[in-house]
Amino acid sequence: MISLRDEVILLRNTDSRHLPGIRTTAPRRRIAAASLTLAALAPLAACGSDEGSAEGGGARVDVVAFQAPSLGAFLPAIIDDQDLDAAHGLDMRFTYATPDNYNSEFGAGHYDVGASAALLSEALRTERGSEVTYLFNLFDFYGTVVTQKDDIQQLTDLKGRTLAAATGTTNYAMFAWFAQEAGLDLSTVETQNQTTPGLSTMAQTGRTDATQLWEPAYSSLAAATSDIHKIDLDYDAWKAKLGTDQIPYLGVAAQLEWAKSHPQEVQGLYDTYKAAADWVLENPEQAAEIIAKEIPGGDAGVIQQLIETNDERLKMNVQPASAVADGIRSVFQAGQQTGYLTKEPPETVIYDGLD
């Protein structure tokens, strides 16, 4: 029997967003009581794409993000659970997608806001004619390579081997810079593209010699699998070559015209995410329980430890884009050095309008 939750989702997803690899979830607090009928919900669904206010008078904002376990899905779970969007005048509706579908949908302008906005991906969009702007940073960069092979101890040992990676992500593109600096030519590696949830499975089964991944997948994997080891990237090389230890990595971006015409919503988005990040750091145990529920096989204890050691690998750092502009430009420079980018992105990619 179809559930009321499924009825709501079906009603709200009748456009091009309802694609394989894309899942839209109605926020828990907004699901109507079971006594309501489908017919009663239909008028609500019909106005779901309107700009106007929803429950509580908040301005609706449709947001697309990567599926869990990904950093883009980390804070939305808290926002929904704690009603933080409503507290800041918004009604945020999250849709979760694979990296490839995310890039297709956001790049085509089907969503005004992207919450898995990795800097190099946004820069590349501008090269391909999309006008987007990076509103604010959520996480600084962390990535690693894990393997069960004792004879793989450094990145150059991957030559001639197989590597599982989500090649459509900027984490992989950033990894390419560190690989290049370490002396590894990635053309000598047989890379097998995977979805972000599939990376942990590949690492556990050992179907490739190594796997490139990041948090929270790494900590969850390390807790569940004892026979893997990781290869640390050389972060000192970043500062030595690019002149900064700032590596802003993933945040929230928007279509440029939408951001220009919706400054109040942009400020509301930032305030909502900042409140979510602060709440997570202040309530690590409770936050971990909420976030772990959204991760397949998620372990709340692992997530709690990750939060409590934020500066080590999680690196949650919510800042307006303009506050980390130097670091953003260093990321763009790294992208040019690997050939991921062919030119410096326009200044408009760094949003400058947040308090």
Stockholm file with secondary structure:
# STOCKHOLM 1.0

chainA/1-355         MISLRDEVILLRNTDSRHLPGIRTTAPRRRIAAASLTLAALAPLAACGSDEGSAEGGGARVDVVAFQAPSLGAFLPAIIDDQDLDAAHGLDMRFTYATPDNYNSEFGAGHYDVGASAALLSEALRTERGSEVTYLFNLFDFYGTVVTQKDDIQQLTDLKGRTLAAATGTTNYAMFAWFAQEAGLDLSTVETQNQTTPGLSTMAQTGRTDATQLWEPAYSSLAAATSDIHKIDLDYDAWKAKLGTDQIPYLGVAAQLEWAKSHPQEVQGLYDTYKAAADWVLENPEQAAEIIAKEIPGGDAGVIQQLIETNDERLKMNVQPASAVADGIRSVFQAGQQTGYLTKEPPETVIYDGLD
#=GR chainA/1-355 SS CCCHHHHHHHHHCCSTTCCTTEEECCCGGGSCCTTSCHHHHHHHHHTTTCSSBCGGGCEEEEEEEECSSSGGGHHHHHHHHHTHHHHTTEEEEEEEECHHHHHHHHHTTSCSEEEEEEHHHHHHHHHTTCCEEEEEEEEECCCEEEESCTTCCSGGGGTTSEEEECTTSHHHHHHHHHHHHHTCCGGGSEEEECCHHHHHHHHHHTSSSEEEECTTHHHHHHHHCSSCEEECCCHHHHHHHHSCSCCEEEEEEEEHHHHHHCHHHHHHHHHHHHHHHHHHHHCHHHHHHHHHTTSTTCCHHHHHHHHHTTTTTTCEEEEEGGGGHHHHHHHHHHHHHHTSCSSCCCGGGBCCCCC
#=GC SS_cons         CCCHHHHHHHHHCCSTTCCTTEEECCCGGGSCCTTSCHHHHHHHHHTTTCSSBCGGGCEEEEEEEECSSSGGGHHHHHHHHHTHHHHTTEEEEEEEECHHHHHHHHHTTSCSEEEEEEHHHHHHHHHTTCCEEEEEEEEECCCEEEESCTTCCSGGGGTTSEEEECTTSHHHHHHHHHHHHHTCCGGGSEEEECCHHHHHHHHHHTSSSEEEECTTHHHHHHHHCSSCEEECCCHHHHHHHHSCSCCEEEEEEEEHHHHHHCHHHHHHHHHHHHHHHHHHHHCHHHHHHHHHTTSTTCCHHHHHHHHHTTTTTTCEEEEEGGGGHHHHHHHHHHHHHHTSCSSCCCGGGBCCCCC
//
